[in-house]
Amino acid sequence: MPEPTALLILTTLGLGVVAGMVGTLLGLGGGVFLVPFLVLALDIPFHTAAAISLTTVIATSTAVSAAAAGRQLINLRLGMVLEVATAFGGLTGGITAYTLSPRSLQLLFGTVAAAIGLVTLARLNRQDSAAGPGRGRFGATYFDPPSGRMVTYAVKRLPIAIAASFVAGNISTLLGVGGGIVKVPVLNAWCGVPMRAAAATSAFMIGVTATAGAVIYYGRGDLIPQLAAAAVLGVHVGSAAGMRFGQRLGQRALSLLMAIVLFTVAVLMLVRS
């Protein structure tokens, strides 16, 4: 367990700012950026990095959900249905995490990031649906500032979304990434949910998922409170900046940014593993 020196705490604070900005923009929770840098740059054990990351995911979810709810981006009905599967997956992931070696976890992290990046690129030119009837039981409508129009969408392939949510919950606790790394691309690519709404709905769900996993890591003594506090503070600062910047980006820009982040993380983790 590393000693929480002043330099390490300040560095973690800075990483939290960047992670909060990226996580807010893409609904990933920030862990997809924070975990690799804690492990690769600061040489922090993977389980400790995952525990710290999950605490920041809870903070990101709280901040983003409060802001996105006012813009009606969160699909509450869909989010509550998917959260049941996600929370169950999170609990099983916490148990699985201690049966795998750090090298196996890093390899899994890189592989998942690369796979989701490919899915995101394949659907890069997908356009959001225009306003209209027939949004279905789990569909919704919201105003999209970049295009200046109302967007109405219907949720397709709900069983796929539920299955993906269970996998996301499992991966969330295993890797400390919040689950958005799976849920956002799946909701957008296969379930008909626009990127902006998928990111906001994911951010709403990941806080509950991260709490389930963080309790397990805390109980095993892997959480360093000083570093977790610094990371959470940084994430709050980064989240505020990310929310302001994200309103100016369109669907394609958000998808492209997500793919770049995922491929960068995948390369770093695969090389290290």
LUMTISE-384035 format. One line per field, with one value per atom (N, C-alpha, C): atom name; z, x, y; residue in one letter. Coordinates in nm, 3 decimals. Each point is the difference from the previous one (the first is absolute). Example, Ala and Ser with C-alpha at 12.3 -4.5 7.8 and 13.67 -1.06 7.14 Angstrom:
2
name	(N CA C N CA C)
pz	(0.780 0.000 0.000 -0.072 0.006 0.073)
px	(1.319 -0.089 0.090 -0.035 0.082 -0.077)
py	(-0.569 0.119 0.120 0.105 0.119 0.109)
resn	(A A A S S S)
***
This chain:
273
name	(N CA C N CA C N CA C N CA C N CA C N CA C N CA C N CA C N CA C N CA C N CA C N CA C N CA C N CA C N CA C N CA C N CA C N CA C N CA C N CA C N CA C N CA C N CA C N CA C N CA C N CA C N CA C N CA C N CA C N CA C N CA C N CA C N CA C N CA C N CA C N CA C N CA C N CA C N CA C N CA C N CA C N CA C N CA C N CA C N CA C N CA C N CA C N CA C N CA C N CA C N CA C N CA C N CA C N CA C N CA C N CA C N CA C N CA C N CA C N CA C N CA C N CA C N CA C N CA C N CA C N CA C N CA C N CA C N CA C N CA C N CA C N CA C N CA C N CA C N CA C N CA C N CA C N CA C N CA C N CA C N CA C N CA C N CA C N CA C N CA C N CA C N CA C N CA C N CA C N CA C N CA C N CA C N CA C N CA C N CA C N CA C N CA C N CA C N CA C N CA C N CA C N CA C N CA C N CA C N CA C N CA C N CA C N CA C N CA C N CA C N CA C N CA C N CA C N CA C N CA C N CA C N CA C N CA C N CA C N CA C N CA C N CA C N CA C N CA C N CA C N CA C N CA C N CA C N CA C N CA C N CA C N CA C N CA C N CA C N CA C N CA C N CA C N CA C N CA C N CA C N CA C N CA C N CA C N CA C N CA C N CA C N CA C N CA C N CA C N CA C N CA C N CA C N CA C N CA C N CA C N CA C N CA C N CA C N CA C N CA C N CA C N CA C N CA C N CA C N CA C N CA C N CA C N CA C N CA C N CA C N CA C N CA C N CA C N CA C N CA C N CA C N CA C N CA C N CA C N CA C N CA C N CA C N CA C N CA C N CA C N CA C N CA C N CA C N CA C N CA C N CA C N CA C N CA C N CA C N CA C N CA C N CA C N CA C N CA C N CA C N CA C N CA C N CA C N CA C N CA C N CA C N CA C N CA C N CA C N CA C N CA C N CA C N CA C N CA C N CA C N CA C N CA C N CA C N CA C N CA C N CA C N CA C N CA C N CA C N CA C N CA C N CA C N CA C N CA C N CA C N CA C N CA C N CA C N CA C N CA C N CA C N CA C N CA C N CA C N CA C N CA C N CA C N CA C N CA C N CA C N CA C N CA C N CA C N CA C N CA C N CA C N CA C N CA C N CA C N CA C N CA C N CA C N CA C N CA C N CA C N CA C N CA C N CA C N CA C N CA C N CA C N CA C N CA C N CA C N CA C N CA C N CA C N CA C)
pz	(0.000 0.000 0.000 -0.101 -0.007 0.112 0.040 0.102 -0.063 0.055 -0.059 0.028 -0.071 0.015 -0.060 0.031 -0.052 -0.152 -0.059 -0.146 -0.063 0.060 -0.053 0.009 0.108 0.017 -0.103 -0.023 -0.100 -0.141 -0.029 -0.132 -0.021 0.102 -0.008 -0.019 0.065 -0.016 -0.146 -0.062 -0.140 -0.093 0.025 -0.082 0.016 0.121 0.024 -0.082 -0.016 -0.081 -0.144 -0.059 -0.138 -0.011 0.096 -0.001 0.011 0.084 0.016 -0.127 -0.071 -0.125 -0.105 -0.017 -0.099 0.037 0.127 0.044 -0.017 0.024 -0.015 -0.146 -0.086 -0.143 -0.059 0.042 -0.066 0.083 0.126 0.085 0.042 0.001 0.032 0.147 0.073 0.141 0.030 -0.100 0.022 0.030 0.047 0.036 -0.117 -0.120 -0.118 -0.025 0.051 -0.010 0.128 0.115 0.129 0.034 -0.018 0.037 -0.074 -0.134 -0.069 0.047 0.027 0.039 0.144 0.087 0.135 -0.002 -0.085 -0.008 -0.076 -0.117 -0.087 0.040 0.035 0.030 0.146 0.092 0.142 0.063 -0.077 0.046 0.124 0.001 0.108 -0.032 0.096 -0.027 -0.062 -0.089 -0.076 0.092 0.102 0.088 0.073 0.038 0.066 -0.097 -0.125 -0.102 -0.031 -0.006 -0.026 0.115 0.123 0.115 -0.001 -0.029 -0.008 -0.113 -0.114 -0.116 0.028 0.067 0.028 0.090 0.090 0.083 -0.086 -0.101 -0.089 -0.092 -0.036 -0.083 0.073 0.130 0.079 -0.003 0.014 -0.003 -0.137 -0.107 -0.135 -0.025 0.041 -0.021 0.069 0.121 0.075 -0.070 -0.042 -0.063 -0.136 -0.082 -0.134 0.004 0.086 0.008 0.041 0.093 0.046 -0.114 -0.085 -0.111 -0.116 -0.034 -0.115 0.023 0.126 0.029 -0.038 0.019 -0.034 -0.149 -0.080 -0.146 -0.057 0.086 -0.039 -0.088 0.021 -0.078 0.058 0.130 0.064 -0.028 -0.050 -0.021 0.128 0.091 0.133 -0.006 -0.082 -0.007 -0.050 -0.105 -0.053 0.100 0.064 0.093 0.120 0.053 0.117 -0.035 -0.121 -0.043 -0.015 -0.065 -0.025 0.126 0.098 0.120 0.083 -0.008 0.075 -0.047 -0.133 -0.056 0.026 -0.006 0.019 0.143 0.098 0.140 0.032 -0.055 0.023 -0.062 -0.119 -0.063 0.079 0.061 0.081 0.121 0.065 0.117 -0.038 -0.111 -0.042 -0.047 -0.059 -0.045 0.115 0.112 0.116 0.054 -0.009 0.045 -0.099 -0.130 -0.105 -0.001 0.036 -0.011 0.078 0.112 0.084 -0.039 -0.108 -0.051 -0.121 -0.050 -0.119 0.040 -0.074 0.025 -0.056 0.050 -0.055 -0.151 -0.048 -0.143 -0.079 0.051 -0.068 -0.004 0.109 0.005 -0.100 -0.010 -0.097 -0.143 -0.028 -0.133 -0.033 0.097 -0.020 -0.023 0.075 -0.013 -0.143 -0.048 -0.134 -0.108 0.014 -0.101 -0.008 0.116 0.003 -0.060 0.035 -0.053 -0.152 -0.054 -0.145 -0.071 0.055 -0.062 -0.005 0.110 0.003 -0.091 -0.011 -0.091 -0.145 -0.038 -0.136 -0.028 0.099 -0.015 -0.018 0.079 -0.008 -0.136 -0.053 -0.132 -0.110 0.013 -0.102 -0.011 0.110 0.000 0.004 -0.047 0.016 -0.071 -0.115 -0.079 0.027 0.105 0.037 0.038 -0.049 0.029 0.099 0.089 0.094 -0.073 0.055 -0.062 0.017 -0.099 0.010 0.084 0.050 0.084 -0.077 0.065 -0.066 0.094 -0.041 0.087 0.005 0.086 0.003 0.076 0.112 0.074 0.087 0.019 0.074 0.151 0.071 0.145 0.070 -0.051 0.066 -0.075 -0.104 -0.075 0.074 -0.057 0.063 -0.103 0.042 -0.085 0.079 -0.065 0.065 -0.104 0.049 -0.090 -0.016 -0.125 -0.030 -0.038 0.090 -0.027 -0.128 -0.030 -0.121 -0.129 -0.010 -0.122 0.010 0.122 0.018 -0.027 0.024 -0.027 0.110 0.001 0.091 -0.061 0.084 -0.044 0.072 -0.076 0.055 -0.043 0.093 -0.035 0.070 -0.062 0.058 0.036 0.114 0.044 -0.066 -0.071 -0.070 0.073 -0.023 0.050 0.150 0.078 0.145 0.065 -0.043 0.060 -0.017 -0.113 -0.020 0.100 0.022 0.096 0.141 0.037 0.133 0.017 -0.103 0.005 0.007 -0.080 0.000 0.134 0.066 0.131 0.105 -0.006 0.094 -0.023 -0.128 -0.033 0.044 -0.022 0.038 0.151 0.077 0.145 0.045 -0.063 0.034 -0.033 -0.121 -0.042 0.083 0.040 0.080 0.128 0.075 0.125 -0.024 -0.102 -0.032 -0.032 -0.080 -0.055 0.056 0.079 0.058 -0.099 -0.103 -0.106 -0.003 0.091 0.006 -0.089 -0.097 -0.085 -0.123 -0.002 -0.117 -0.125 0.017 -0.113 -0.086 0.061 -0.074 -0.032 0.101 -0.018 -0.103 0.001 -0.093 -0.145 -0.042 -0.140 -0.039 0.090 -0.031 -0.015 0.092 -0.009 -0.128 -0.038 -0.118 -0.129 -0.004 -0.125 -0.032 0.101 -0.026 0.055 0.090 0.066 -0.038 -0.092 -0.052 0.089 0.106 0.091 -0.048 -0.025 -0.044 0.100 -0.049 0.083 0.122 -0.017 0.111 0.109 -0.040 0.096 0.062 -0.080 0.052 0.106 -0.024 0.096 0.130 -0.009 0.120 0.079 -0.069 0.067 0.066 -0.068 0.057 0.125 -0.006 0.116 0.119 -0.027 0.107 0.065 -0.080 0.051 0.067 -0.048 0.044 0.147 0.059 0.141 0.088 -0.031 0.078 -0.020 -0.125 -0.032 0.074 -0.006 0.063 0.152 0.059 0.145 0.041 -0.079 0.030 -0.003 -0.101 -0.011 0.100 0.028 0.091 0.141 0.041 0.134 0.014 -0.105 0.005 0.011 -0.083 0.006 0.135 0.052 0.129 0.112 -0.006 0.101 0.000 -0.114 -0.011 0.023 0.033 0.034 -0.117 -0.121 -0.117 -0.027 0.071 -0.023 0.087 -0.063 0.072 0.012 0.118 0.014 -0.051 0.025 -0.044 -0.152 -0.069 -0.146 -0.057 0.065 -0.045 0.014 0.112 0.021 -0.104 -0.031 -0.100 -0.138 -0.033 -0.130 -0.012 0.106 -0.002 -0.018 0.071 -0.013 -0.144 -0.056 -0.138 -0.098 0.023 -0.090 0.002 0.116 0.007 -0.081 0.008 -0.078 -0.150 -0.037 -0.140 -0.054 0.083 -0.044 -0.036 0.080 -0.029 -0.136 -0.027 -0.129 -0.113 0.023 -0.103 -0.038 0.098 -0.029 -0.087 0.025 -0.082 -0.142 -0.012 -0.130 -0.081 0.069 -0.069 -0.071 0.048 -0.064 -0.138 -0.030 -0.130 -0.104 0.043 -0.091 -0.056 -0.127 -0.063 0.020 -0.053 0.014 -0.057 -0.120 -0.064 0.077 0.049 0.074 0.130 0.069 0.123 -0.027 -0.107 -0.035 -0.037 -0.075 -0.041 0.121 0.092 0.121 0.083 0.010 0.074 -0.060 -0.133 -0.067 0.024 -0.006 0.022 0.142 0.098 0.139 0.020 -0.056 0.018 -0.063 -0.121 -0.067 0.072 0.049 0.073 0.126 0.073 0.123 -0.033 -0.105 -0.037 -0.029 -0.077 -0.034 0.125 0.088 0.122 0.088 0.019 0.089 -0.062 -0.130 -0.065 -0.003 -0.023 0.000 0.139 0.103 0.136 0.042 -0.043 0.043 -0.070)
px	(0.085 -0.085 0.089 -0.012 0.086 -0.029 0.103 -0.014 -0.062 -0.110 -0.066 0.077 0.110 0.078 -0.072 0.050 -0.063 0.005 0.113 0.013 -0.099 -0.014 -0.092 -0.144 -0.034 -0.136 -0.030 0.096 -0.020 -0.010 0.082 -0.006 -0.135 -0.047 -0.131 -0.111 0.014 -0.098 -0.006 0.118 0.006 -0.059 0.029 -0.057 -0.152 -0.047 -0.143 -0.071 0.065 -0.059 -0.020 0.103 -0.009 -0.103 0.004 -0.093 -0.145 -0.023 -0.134 -0.052 0.088 -0.040 -0.035 0.087 -0.024 -0.124 -0.012 -0.113 -0.133 -0.003 -0.124 -0.039 0.096 -0.028 -0.058 0.051 -0.033 -0.086 -0.029 -0.081 0.072 0.133 0.079 0.039 -0.021 0.034 0.143 0.085 0.136 0.099 -0.049 0.090 0.078 -0.057 0.069 0.129 0.010 0.124 0.081 -0.067 0.070 0.074 -0.063 0.063 0.132 0.004 0.129 0.111 -0.031 0.106 0.045 -0.091 0.042 0.092 -0.034 0.078 0.130 -0.008 0.116 0.095 -0.057 0.084 0.045 -0.087 0.032 0.034 -0.011 0.036 -0.080 -0.127 -0.090 -0.060 -0.009 -0.059 -0.139 -0.032 -0.124 -0.123 -0.005 -0.117 -0.017 0.112 -0.008 -0.048 0.053 -0.043 -0.148 -0.049 -0.141 -0.087 0.046 -0.075 -0.010 0.113 0.000 -0.091 0.010 -0.081 -0.149 -0.040 -0.142 -0.056 0.081 -0.048 -0.022 0.086 -0.019 -0.120 -0.027 -0.117 -0.127 -0.005 -0.117 -0.014 0.113 -0.004 -0.043 0.053 -0.036 -0.149 -0.050 -0.141 -0.090 0.036 -0.081 -0.002 0.119 0.009 -0.070 0.024 -0.057 -0.150 -0.047 -0.143 -0.078 0.056 -0.068 -0.015 0.103 -0.005 -0.084 0.019 -0.070 -0.150 -0.040 -0.143 -0.075 0.062 -0.065 -0.019 0.082 -0.012 -0.079 -0.058 -0.084 0.075 0.130 0.080 -0.007 -0.019 -0.002 -0.132 0.009 -0.118 -0.020 -0.078 -0.015 -0.061 -0.101 -0.066 0.096 0.074 0.097 0.113 0.047 0.110 -0.033 -0.121 -0.037 -0.011 -0.047 -0.009 0.139 0.089 0.134 0.085 -0.030 0.082 -0.009 -0.113 -0.015 0.105 0.012 0.098 0.142 0.020 0.134 0.049 -0.086 0.040 0.034 -0.079 0.029 0.135 0.026 0.129 0.114 -0.023 0.104 0.039 -0.098 0.029 0.080 -0.038 0.076 0.140 0.015 0.131 0.096 -0.052 0.085 0.059 -0.077 0.050 0.102 -0.030 0.088 0.136 0.000 0.123 0.116 -0.028 0.107 0.044 -0.059 0.044 0.091 0.015 0.083 0.127 0.108 0.126 -0.006 0.085 0.005 0.027 0.086 0.029 -0.125 -0.077 -0.123 -0.101 -0.009 -0.091 0.040 0.132 0.047 -0.028 0.022 -0.027 -0.148 -0.085 -0.144 -0.042 0.058 -0.031 0.030 0.122 0.039 -0.085 -0.035 -0.080 -0.141 -0.061 -0.135 -0.001 0.099 0.007 0.014 0.087 0.020 -0.127 -0.068 -0.122 -0.110 -0.020 -0.103 0.038 0.130 0.045 -0.034 0.016 -0.033 -0.150 -0.082 -0.145 -0.039 0.063 -0.030 0.037 0.117 0.041 -0.092 -0.044 -0.086 -0.133 -0.043 -0.128 0.020 0.116 0.036 -0.096 -0.050 -0.085 -0.149 -0.031 -0.141 -0.063 -0.120 -0.069 -0.113 -0.023 -0.111 -0.133 -0.104 -0.131 -0.062 -0.073 -0.071 -0.126 -0.052 -0.119 -0.116 -0.077 -0.113 -0.068 -0.113 -0.073 0.066 -0.056 0.044 0.128 0.020 0.124 -0.002 -0.116 -0.007 -0.002 -0.004 -0.015 0.122 0.120 0.121 0.067 -0.060 0.057 -0.016 0.055 -0.006 0.026 -0.018 0.024 0.082 0.096 0.079 0.041 0.041 0.046 0.151 0.047 0.142 0.056 0.079 0.049 0.084 0.095 0.081 -0.082 -0.106 -0.082 -0.120 -0.035 -0.112 -0.135 -0.013 -0.126 -0.032 -0.125 -0.041 0.037 0.049 0.036 -0.088 -0.068 -0.084 0.057 0.008 0.056 -0.079 0.002 -0.060 0.111 -0.013 0.101 -0.027 0.101 -0.012 0.083 -0.034 0.079 0.028 -0.104 0.015 0.073 -0.024 0.077 0.150 0.044 0.143 0.051 -0.079 0.038 0.011 -0.092 0.002 0.122 0.028 0.117 0.129 0.007 0.118 0.017 -0.111 0.007 0.059 -0.036 0.059 0.151 0.039 0.143 0.070 -0.066 0.059 0.021 -0.096 0.014 0.116 0.015 0.109 0.135 0.011 0.125 0.028 -0.108 0.016 0.079 -0.042 0.067 0.136 0.010 0.127 0.107 -0.035 0.099 -0.009 -0.103 -0.012 -0.038 -0.080 -0.028 -0.144 -0.085 -0.135 -0.102 0.041 -0.095 -0.044 0.020 -0.040 0.077 0.119 0.082 -0.070 -0.093 -0.078 -0.139 -0.067 -0.140 -0.021 0.084 -0.021 0.010 0.109 0.006 -0.112 -0.037 -0.105 -0.135 -0.034 -0.126 -0.006 0.114 0.002 0.003 0.082 0.020 -0.113 -0.057 -0.096 -0.139 -0.015 -0.130 -0.070 0.058 -0.067 0.001 0.082 0.006 0.109 -0.032 0.101 0.115 0.118 0.120 -0.018 -0.056 -0.015 -0.092 -0.110 -0.093 0.059 0.073 0.063 0.104 0.079 0.102 -0.063 -0.108 -0.066 -0.067 -0.066 -0.065 0.103 0.113 0.107 0.057 0.021 0.054 -0.094 -0.130 -0.099 0.013 0.029 0.004 0.132 0.112 0.131 0.029 -0.067 0.024 -0.042 -0.117 -0.048 0.092 0.040 0.089 0.132 0.058 0.130 -0.007 -0.111 -0.015 0.007 -0.067 0.001 0.142 0.079 0.136 0.095 -0.017 0.091 -0.007 -0.118 -0.015 0.086 0.007 0.080 0.148 0.048 0.141 0.036 -0.090 0.025 0.009 -0.089 0.001 0.128 0.067 0.125 0.124 -0.021 0.112 0.078 -0.058 0.072 -0.016 -0.088 -0.025 0.091 0.071 0.082 -0.083 -0.050 -0.092 0.056 0.129 0.057 -0.002 0.037 0.002 -0.142 -0.089 -0.139 -0.062 0.028 -0.053 0.054 0.130 0.060 -0.061 -0.018 -0.057 -0.144 -0.079 -0.140 -0.007 0.086 0.002 0.036 0.100 0.038 -0.111 -0.070 -0.109 -0.112 -0.031 -0.104 0.037 0.126 0.046 -0.006 0.049 -0.002 -0.140 -0.092 -0.137 -0.068 0.025 -0.060 0.047 0.131 0.053 -0.053 -0.010 -0.049 -0.144 -0.085 -0.140 -0.016 0.082 -0.008 0.050 0.109 0.058 -0.086 -0.061 -0.076 -0.123 -0.059 -0.119 0.029 0.127 0.037 0.036 0.013 0.041 -0.120 0.009 -0.106 0.020 -0.094 0.001 0.128 0.040 0.117 0.128 0.011 0.119 0.014 -0.113 0.003 0.041 -0.054 0.034 0.147 0.052 0.140 0.092 -0.036 0.080 0.000 -0.115 -0.007 0.093 -0.001 0.085 0.147 0.040 0.140 0.044 -0.084 0.032 0.013 -0.095 0.001 0.123 0.036 0.116 0.130 0.010 0.120 0.017 -0.108 0.004 0.033 -0.060 0.023 0.148 0.061 0.142 0.087 -0.027 0.080 -0.009 -0.122 -0.019 0.052 -0.019 0.047 0.153 0.063 0.147 0.053 -0.063 0.045 -0.023 -0.113 -0.031 0.090)
py	(-0.120 0.120 0.125 0.090 0.118 0.100 0.073 0.104 0.124 0.055 0.117 0.130 0.023 0.122 0.119 0.121 0.122 0.003 -0.042 -0.001 -0.097 -0.117 -0.100 0.048 0.068 0.051 0.109 0.091 0.106 -0.056 -0.101 -0.063 -0.068 -0.067 -0.066 0.102 0.116 0.108 0.045 0.019 0.041 -0.103 -0.127 -0.107 -0.005 0.031 0.002 0.107 0.115 0.109 -0.047 -0.060 -0.048 -0.113 -0.091 -0.113 0.049 0.101 0.054 0.063 0.071 0.064 -0.105 -0.098 -0.106 -0.081 -0.035 -0.080 0.070 0.131 0.076 0.013 0.025 0.014 -0.127 -0.115 -0.125 -0.094 0.036 -0.087 -0.126 0.002 -0.119 -0.005 0.107 0.001 0.042 0.017 0.045 -0.110 -0.115 -0.109 -0.054 0.009 -0.050 0.077 0.122 0.079 -0.011 0.006 0.008 -0.129 -0.114 -0.128 -0.023 0.013 -0.022 0.091 0.127 0.093 -0.024 -0.040 -0.035 -0.122 -0.097 -0.124 0.022 0.065 0.012 0.114 0.115 0.116 0.004 -0.040 0.010 -0.135 -0.107 -0.134 -0.042 0.035 -0.039 -0.137 -0.091 -0.132 0.010 -0.094 0.009 0.004 -0.083 -0.002 0.134 0.062 0.131 0.107 -0.005 0.096 -0.015 -0.124 -0.024 0.054 -0.020 0.050 0.152 0.068 0.147 0.046 -0.068 0.039 -0.013 -0.106 -0.018 0.109 0.054 0.111 0.124 0.021 0.116 -0.021 -0.125 -0.029 0.042 -0.027 0.041 0.152 0.071 0.147 0.052 -0.060 0.043 -0.022 -0.115 -0.032 0.102 0.037 0.098 0.135 0.047 0.132 0.004 -0.102 0.000 -0.020 -0.088 -0.027 0.125 0.076 0.122 0.100 0.011 0.096 -0.052 -0.128 -0.057 -0.013 -0.020 -0.015 0.126 0.116 0.126 0.017 -0.067 0.009 -0.118 -0.082 -0.113 -0.100 -0.011 -0.095 -0.141 -0.012 -0.131 -0.071 -0.120 -0.084 -0.082 0.053 -0.061 -0.139 -0.018 -0.131 -0.107 0.031 -0.095 -0.023 0.107 -0.010 -0.087 0.010 -0.079 -0.149 -0.030 -0.141 -0.059 0.072 -0.051 -0.005 0.085 0.006 -0.129 -0.068 -0.126 -0.101 -0.015 -0.092 0.049 0.132 0.055 -0.020 0.023 -0.016 -0.145 -0.093 -0.142 -0.037 0.052 -0.025 0.060 0.115 0.065 -0.083 -0.060 -0.083 -0.124 -0.064 -0.119 0.038 0.119 0.043 0.024 0.048 0.023 -0.128 -0.107 -0.130 -0.056 0.016 -0.052 0.070 0.128 0.080 -0.060 -0.065 -0.052 -0.141 -0.051 -0.130 0.015 0.123 0.027 0.073 -0.023 0.068 0.142 0.093 0.136 0.001 -0.090 -0.006 -0.038 -0.094 -0.041 0.115 0.076 0.114 0.108 0.027 0.099 -0.045 -0.128 -0.053 0.009 -0.032 0.010 0.144 0.091 0.143 0.046 -0.030 0.042 -0.061 -0.129 -0.068 0.059 0.023 0.058 0.140 0.081 0.137 -0.001 -0.087 -0.007 -0.046 -0.100 -0.053 0.106 0.072 0.103 0.117 0.030 0.104 -0.033 -0.126 -0.043 0.013 -0.038 0.014 0.146 0.086 0.143 0.057 -0.036 0.049 -0.052 -0.123 -0.059 0.074 0.063 0.072 0.150 0.047 0.141 0.094 -0.039 0.090 -0.018 -0.071 -0.021 0.134 0.027 0.124 -0.024 0.098 -0.009 0.013 -0.060 0.005 0.138 0.043 0.127 -0.020 0.113 -0.009 -0.061 -0.083 -0.063 -0.098 -0.059 -0.092 -0.137 -0.086 -0.138 -0.024 0.069 -0.018 -0.125 -0.062 -0.125 0.020 -0.113 0.005 0.058 -0.029 0.046 0.115 0.050 0.111 0.132 0.106 0.132 0.109 0.123 0.117 0.102 0.064 0.104 0.104 0.117 0.106 -0.009 0.003 -0.012 0.138 0.066 0.135 0.015 -0.092 0.019 0.006 -0.082 -0.001 0.093 0.044 0.090 -0.064 -0.131 -0.069 -0.101 -0.041 -0.106 -0.135 -0.090 -0.135 -0.101 -0.082 -0.106 -0.135 -0.092 -0.131 -0.111 -0.116 -0.120 -0.097 -0.066 -0.096 -0.134 -0.051 -0.127 -0.106 -0.126 -0.114 0.012 0.016 0.015 -0.117 -0.126 -0.111 0.015 0.054 0.023 0.104 0.104 0.104 -0.057 -0.089 -0.061 -0.090 -0.082 -0.087 0.081 0.106 0.086 0.069 0.032 0.066 -0.093 -0.129 -0.096 -0.011 -0.011 -0.006 0.128 0.114 0.129 0.008 -0.049 0.002 -0.087 -0.117 -0.090 0.063 0.055 0.065 0.124 0.070 0.121 -0.028 -0.102 -0.030 -0.066 -0.083 -0.064 0.102 0.102 0.092 0.141 0.029 0.134 0.108 -0.035 0.096 0.050 -0.045 0.055 -0.066 -0.080 -0.071 0.076 0.132 0.079 -0.036 -0.058 -0.039 -0.105 -0.076 -0.099 0.054 0.059 0.038 0.110 0.102 0.112 -0.044 -0.069 -0.044 -0.097 -0.093 -0.096 0.070 0.088 0.074 0.082 0.060 0.084 -0.081 -0.105 -0.074 -0.097 -0.067 -0.107 0.023 0.096 0.018 0.129 0.077 0.118 0.123 0.001 0.114 0.097 0.127 0.096 0.011 0.035 0.004 0.089 0.118 0.093 -0.058 -0.060 -0.060 -0.126 -0.079 -0.121 0.034 0.106 0.041 0.048 0.079 0.052 -0.113 -0.093 -0.112 -0.091 -0.022 -0.081 0.066 0.132 0.072 -0.012 -0.003 -0.016 -0.138 -0.103 -0.137 -0.036 0.054 -0.050 0.028 0.098 0.028 -0.116 -0.058 -0.115 -0.120 -0.022 -0.112 0.014 0.120 0.022 -0.017 0.039 -0.016 -0.146 -0.086 -0.143 -0.056 0.043 -0.049 0.062 0.130 0.070 -0.058 -0.043 -0.059 -0.124 -0.080 -0.123 0.033 0.094 0.039 0.062 0.083 0.064 -0.104 -0.099 -0.103 -0.083 -0.008 -0.076 0.087 0.129 0.087 0.055 0.002 0.047 0.150 0.066 0.142 0.087 0.097 0.098 0.129 0.034 0.113 0.132 0.029 0.128 0.014 -0.106 0.004 0.003 -0.073 -0.001 0.140 0.068 0.134 0.098 -0.010 0.088 -0.027 -0.126 -0.034 0.049 -0.015 0.045 0.152 0.074 0.146 0.040 -0.067 0.029 -0.031 -0.110 -0.039 0.102 0.056 0.102 0.124 0.041 0.116 -0.033 -0.117 -0.040 -0.018 -0.051 -0.021 0.132 0.104 0.130 0.053 -0.015 0.044 -0.085 -0.132 -0.090 0.027 0.035 0.028 0.125 0.103 0.121 -0.027 -0.075 -0.027 -0.097 -0.097 -0.103 0.053 0.109 0.055 0.055 0.026 0.057 -0.105 -0.125 -0.107 -0.074 -0.037 -0.077 -0.149 -0.077 -0.146 -0.061 0.040 -0.061 0.031 0.123 0.040 -0.079 -0.022 -0.078 -0.145 -0.058 -0.138 -0.013 0.096 -0.003 0.014 0.091 0.018 -0.128 -0.066 -0.125 -0.105 -0.013 -0.099 0.029 0.126 0.037 -0.037 0.034 -0.032 -0.151 -0.075 -0.145 -0.065 0.041 -0.060 0.037 0.122 0.042 -0.084 -0.016 -0.080 -0.146 -0.053 -0.139 -0.027 0.090 -0.016 0.003 0.096 0.012 -0.125 -0.048 -0.115 -0.129 -0.020 -0.122 -0.006 0.116 0.003 -0.034 0.056 -0.025 -0.146 -0.058 -0.137 -0.101)
resn	(M M M P P P E E E P P P T T T A A A L L L L L L I I I L L L T T T T T T L L L G G G L L L G G G V V V V V V A A A G G G M M M V V V G G G T T T L L L L L L G G G L L L G G G G G G G G G V V V F F F L L L V V V P P P F F F L L L V V V L L L A A A L L L D D D I I I P P P F F F H H H T T T A A A A A A A A A I I I S S S L L L T T T T T T V V V I I I A A A T T T S S S T T T A A A V V V S S S A A A A A A A A A A A A G G G R R R Q Q Q L L L I I I N N N L L L R R R L L L G G G M M M V V V L L L E E E V V V A A A T T T A A A F F F G G G G G G L L L T T T G G G G G G I I I T T T A A A Y Y Y T T T L L L S S S P P P R R R S S S L L L Q Q Q L L L L L L F F F G G G T T T V V V A A A A A A A A A I I I G G G L L L V V V T T T L L L A A A R R R L L L N N N R R R Q Q Q D D D S S S A A A A A A G G G P P P G G G R R R G G G R R R F F F G G G A A A T T T Y Y Y F F F D D D P P P P P P S S S G G G R R R M M M V V V T T T Y Y Y A A A V V V K K K R R R L L L P P P I I I A A A I I I A A A A A A S S S F F F V V V A A A G G G N N N I I I S S S T T T L L L L L L G G G V V V G G G G G G G G G I I I V V V K K K V V V P P P V V V L L L N N N A A A W W W C C C G G G V V V P P P M M M R R R A A A A A A A A A A A A T T T S S S A A A F F F M M M I I I G G G V V V T T T A A A T T T A A A G G G A A A V V V I I I Y Y Y Y Y Y G G G R R R G G G D D D L L L I I I P P P Q Q Q L L L A A A A A A A A A A A A V V V L L L G G G V V V H H H V V V G G G S S S A A A A A A G G G M M M R R R F F F G G G Q Q Q R R R L L L G G G Q Q Q R R R A A A L L L S S S L L L L L L M M M A A A I I I V V V L L L F F F T T T V V V A A A V V V L L L M M M L L L V V V R R R S S S)
***
